[in-house]
Structures are given as C-alpha cells and as structure tokens.
Amino acid sequence: MIPSGPSPPQLPSIIEELEGRIEPAPVTWAKSLHRIPFKVISRVRAAISPQLSTLPQFPTSTDDFREPLIDVLETIVKVSGRRSRGGRTREVVDTNGMCFEHRGMKDFYSSPDAAIKARGKSFELPRASVCPAVDATIGYSNVTTVIRFKLNSKTSDAEGDIIKGEVYRMGIFAKEIFQCQPNRLFVRVIVITEQRVRLIQYDRAGALYTPLIDYHENPNILIRFVVGLASRFEDQLGLDTSIQWGSHGGRKTPGTITIADPFTRLPKIYTMRSVRPFINRGDLCERGTRMWNVRDKDGRALVLKDAWSSGERGKPEYMYLAKAKGVDGVQQLVAYEDRTGRPNGEIRSFRPVSAGRPFTNKSFQRIVTPLYGAPIKQIGDEKRLLKAFHDAIAAHWKLLAEKGVLHCDISTGNILFGEGENPPPGLRGILIDFDFATEVDYTKPSFNPRSVGTRFYQSILLLKGFCDPYKPVHDHLDDLESFYYVLLDLIFSRFGIGKRCIIDQMEKEWDNDDDQLSASAKECFLSEPFNVNKVPAFWSGDCKEMLVSMHELIGKLVREKTAIVGDMTQPWTLENMAGLYAEKDEHYRKILAIIEKAISSTSAMDIC
C-alpha cells in the first residue's frame, strides 16, 4: 500500500516551469523514433495480435484492462529480444500500488501503472528508505521509462486542458528520473489507454507530446515506442554514455567521466570521487546543472560541471573562462567540451524540425576546473572572510580591466575560499560560475534589456528597469552593489537561533518576486544611515565600521547612476554615464581600501 499523503508537492513548480513550453509533435516524428528492424517489428506484431484482441472495448476502469495490457507490453519486450542477452536487462513491471520514493520529498510517494525496469551501469536498485513501504527492487533509479494507464474516454487531443494535465502529471515522474539518473539528457514516457497511446518527451527546453495514436489500427507505433524505450543502447534512451559507473550488488560504484578534447577529439578521462554529483539541480527545464568531484590521471582534485546552454545568454561559459586564464582570483579552466552539432548534443537533435512554436535550442557543455575551497558562506573567522571577499572583488576588477569581462551574477554561491589552509593574497577568494557573464565596452555605453542575476543580490536599477525602454547595460556598478548585498547576507545570517529577524525580513523583501517591491526595499535600505546596533555582537567594531563606510559608498554610487538614468522611461545623456564609467577604477580602489582597513585592524574572530 502507498502511504497516504498530500497531493503532489512538485506539481505547482512543474506547471510553472512548463508554462509556454509544451508543444505538439507530428505523427511523422513519432514514427521516426527508435529505428527498429522491420523483421523485429513483424515478429512482435505477430505475437501481440491475438493479445490485442483480448483487450476490453468498453472498460469502466483501468483495472479492467490492466492485466492484458501488461501482457502485451511484456510480450513486446520479450519477443523483440530486449531481455534475452545477458539476462533480463529490460522487463516490464506492473508497478500499480508500489511505492516509489521521491528524493527530498517527505511523506510523498508515487506509483506509475507500469515501468520498464533496467539493469546496467546507468541504473541501480533504489536506495534504502526509512519508509518500509518503499519498494526495494524498482524505483526511479532503475527504469528506462514509466507508463500511465487511462481510460480512452478520459483523454483527448481536442481539449488542451486534458493534454496539459497529462503532461504535468507525467512530468512528476520525469523530473524524478532526471534526479535519480544524473546522466539523463531527455526522458520519454507513455500514456496508454485500451485503444490509443501517446508518447511525451521531457528535455531542458520543455515537453513535447505526440497525438493519441490508435495502436489497434497501427500496432507498429506501440511496438516502436516500447521496443525503443526498452533499448539496450543507452544513448537511445537519452542517457549520456560518457558517464560510466562501476557496479556492485546492483548498486553503482564511482566510475569515470570522459571528455572529448575539442581540438584533437582524443578522450580525457576523469575518475569520479563519488557516485553522485554534489550539485544536481532539480529543475525540469532550464540548464540541468550537475557538478561532480573528480580526479585527473595525476590524482589532482577537480570539479566537472555539466549544463545546457542557450545562445540567449551570450557566449558559452567556457569562452569567458578561457579569457580569464591567468587572472588571480578567477576560476581557471582545465578542460571543456561543447557538443553543439553532435548527436544528443543539442535539443534540436532529438526534437522534430517543426513542432508548433519554435523552442529554445540548447547545447550540452562540460567544463573542468580546479577544486577550490568551501563556499564563502562557510565562514571560519572574520579576517579569513574579509580576505576572501577582498580578493573576489579584486579579481572582478582585474577581469574587467584586463579582459573586458563582467561577471553579472554576484552571489554567495559564486564566491569560494581559495585552495588550501593559507592561500596567498589574490587567491584567498575565488570568483566562479560565469554562466551569465558578458563582454563590455565602456567606450560605448548603451541601453540593453538584458537583466540577469540572483534576485536577492540584484541591483536596484536592474530590478526597477526590468521592462523599461531605457534601462542601461548591466555594468560594474550593478556588480559592486551585489557584492555589498552578499556581504550583508553573510553578516546578518550569523545570528543565533531565534534572532534571525533582520535577515528574514531582508529575504522576504529583497527576494520578492515583484521586481519593484524588491528594488524599493533595497532603495529604502540604502537611503537610510547604516545602523550598526543591528549587527550581531560577535562581529568586530572594525567590521562594523567597514559596513558603515561601504553602505555610504554604495548608496552614493546608486544615487549618482539613478540621477543620470532617471526613471528609465525617457532617453538619458550617454556622456554623463561615460563620465561615471571613467571613474570605475576609483570605485574599486575605494571599496577595496575600505575592506583592507578592516583586515589590517581586526583580529581573527571565530564566527559561530
């Protein structure tokens, strides 16, 4: 029995993610999927023909046809040979009533009607669960696909709400497969009735669905879907075969990840330090970022990052990292791979040429960088924090001055402590993650609708001018303002239990989904003198003095820029902005001097 629990907690987020990203796929695409030899299709068709005739024509519930339909699916897999070599590597399982666990979801479990269970190095038995009802033999970690049964009368191609409902509900399963199988590039699932079948594909651009196809009239389509989703070739299932695990007792063991050198095409092999990525973004769409701890052939500890990138954000991250080579305090590039133009390397390679509205094509990219220290939020002592913060800002300045690259996503998650216990000056704080970076030319200030970054740390003018026609380009002033908000987050987050009222209020207002409310809250904060009495007592007086000075400097810069651009609904004078930009080096010198004064004055203090 599945434990009773709330309605699917992921459903609202899935609906939000897929808004405007659900597209129909033509029948021709469905027929082109999973190229199966004609002799295999003929053999399977002959085997299932008598079984199809036993399906009830007018069932009152899915229970009326569950057993005979499961028999049909089992026959397709068995007769096609998908479970004959090396044991039962693929088999259809009736999962109705079984308990599938969702990672990170307390007291929520789901149960597809059927699934194709898989064995192989990309699959593993479900992990042990505190819930005794969770099935130990099958789960999202060892299925190629899941299947949902519906009454034919309960689905339609003519009603958009019904189609969306199916896509949303099946998206719950697909999202969990992405999470449990971190080498997934796309997921395909099936909705099947007593008469018709629909295939739905989920990828980082959204979801794609076929029309309902009558498999009594066209059994080849059902055969093609099921045989393809039971394939022994993992790339056909949407799995990245460059990621290979070991296996022991049905569970994965650390394996290898291979990169093809972009110039020689020769393989570079990295050894996993853990079975799972240490970052595995749960979004169904977006970038699908995954980060792995790995070692190279010489034993050096590195970080390998996989993500899907679209051209909408400018150049790929690896290009900015390549430009940053040799810049102290900036993440350094060890290796990269861009799969643009390769099979399964772009979303358009596994989507039809034309499917409704144009979708956002994305390319799979992989980068390898050194393993630096802990995130800056893991504060050890005050002086160490300030040194790391100083070097991150210095690196930001040097990258802009020498390479013309602006980071554009300053946040606590994108600043790390340097390598080792006592890194040298310049390497005590490391700026990472250049997904949103851009190249700037301060000789040509201009208008630009681009607005990126992490909401809590985004600058006032980026938020206020989100939809305004004369919003200025994202510049160093926006990032310096973000640095200040990062510091405030670090300072005010260090309250004892029950004393987080200030940071809680900041998060509520600054992280607000409403751009204008978030901007107004920050604007109000900067317009008032900084109140050191609100700073937790364990921060030094020198640190508090630093905050006062930085508050005054950032507030002054925001007001100067605001005076130039006004409400951004009317053209403003480019010459005045150029004059402000001409002082950018002085802006960095002043903010670094403020931090340096605090570093030289304060003694190291443990931060609890």
C-alpha positions, 0 to 999 in steps of 0.5 A: 500500500502507498502511504497516504499523503498530500497531493503532489508537492512538485506539481505547482513548480512543474506547471510553472516551469512548463508554462509556454513550453509544451508543444505538439509533435507530428505523427511523422516524428513519432514514427521516426523514433527508435529505428527498429528492424522491420523483421523485429517489428513483424515478429512482435506484431505477430505475437501481440495480435491475438493479445490485442484482441483480448483487450476490453472495448468498453472498460469502466476502469483501468483495472479492467484492462490492466492485466492484458495490457501488461501482457502485451507490453511484456510480450513486446519486450520479450519477443523483440529480444530486449531481455534475452542477452545477458539476462533480463536487462529490460522487463516490464513491471506492473508497478500499480500500488508500489511505492516509489520514493521521491528524493527530498520529498517527505511523506510523498510517494508515487506509483506509475501503472507500469515501468520498464525496469533496467539493469546496467551501469546507468541504473541501480536498485533504489536506495534504502528508505526509512519508509518500509513501504518503499519498494526495494527492487524498482524505483526511479533509479532503475527504469528506462521509462514509466507508463500511465494507464487511462481510460480512452474516454478520459483523454483527448487531443481536442481539449488542451486542458486534458493534454496539459494535465497529462503532461504535468502529471507525467512530468512528476515522474520525469523530473524524478528520473532526471534526479535519480539518473544524473546522466539523463539528457531527455526522458520519454514516457507513455500514456496508454489507454485500451485503444490509443497511446501517446508518447511525451518527451521531457528535455531542458527546453520543455515537453513535447507530446505526440497525438493519441495514436490508435495502436489497434489500427497501427500496432507498429507505433506501440511496438516502436515506442516500447521496443525503443524505450526498452533499448539496450543502447543507452544513448537511445534512451537519452542517457549520456554514455560518457558517464560510466559507473562501476557496479556492485550488488546492483548498486553503482560504484564511482566510475569515470567521466570522459571528455572529448578534447575539442581540438584533437577529439582524443578522450580525457578521462576523469575518475569520479570521487563519488557516485553522485554529483554534489550539485544536481539541480532539480529543475525540469527545464532550464540548464540541468546543472550537475557538478561532480568531484573528480580526479585527473590521471595525476590524482589532482582534485577537480570539479566537472560541471555539466549544463545546457546552454542557450545562445540567449545568454551570450557566449558559452561559459567556457569562452569567458573562462578561457579569457580569464586564464591567468587572472588571480582570483578567477576560476581557471579552466582545465578542460571543456567540451561543447557538443553543439552539432553532435548527436544528443548534443543539442535539443534540436537533435532529438526534437522534430524540425517543426513542432508548433512554436519554435523552442529554445535550442540548447547545447550540452557543455562540460567544463573542468576546473580546479577544486577550490575551497568551501563556499564563502558562506562557510565562514571560519573567522572574520579576517579569513572572510574579509580576505576572501571577499577582498580578493573576489572583488579584486579579481572582478576588477582585474577581469574587467580591466584586463579582459573586458569581462563582467561577471553579472551574477554576484552571489554567495554561491559564486564566491569560494575560499581559495585552495588550501589552509593559507592561500596567498593574497589574490587567491584567498577568494575565488570568483566562479560560475560565469554562466551569465557573464558578458563582454563590455565596452565602456567606450560605448555605453548603451541601453540593453534589456538584458537583466540577469542575476540572483534576485536577492543580490540584484541591483536596484536599477536592474530590478526597477528597469526590468521592462523599461525602454531605457534601462542601461547595460548591466555594468560594474556598478550593478556588480559592486552593489551585489557584492555589498548585498552578499556581504550583508547576507553573510553578516546578518545570517550569523545570528543565533537561533531565534534572532534571525529577524533582520535577515528574514525580513531582508529575504522576504523583501529583497527576494520578492518576486515583484521586481519593484517591491524588491528594488524599493526595499533595497532603495529604502535600505540604502537611503537610510544611515547604516545602523550598526546596533543591528549587527550581531555582537560577535562581529568586530567594531572594525567590521562594523565600521567597514559596513558603515563606510561601504553602505555610504559608498554604495548608496552614493554610487546608486544615487549618482547612476539613478540621477543620470538614468532617471526613471528609465522611461525617457532617453538619458545623456550617454556622456554623463554615464561615460563620465561615471564609467571613467571613474570605475577604477576609483570605485574599486580602489575605494571599496577595496581600501575600505575592506583592507582597513578592516583586515589590517585592524581586526583580529581573527574572530571565530564566527559561530 
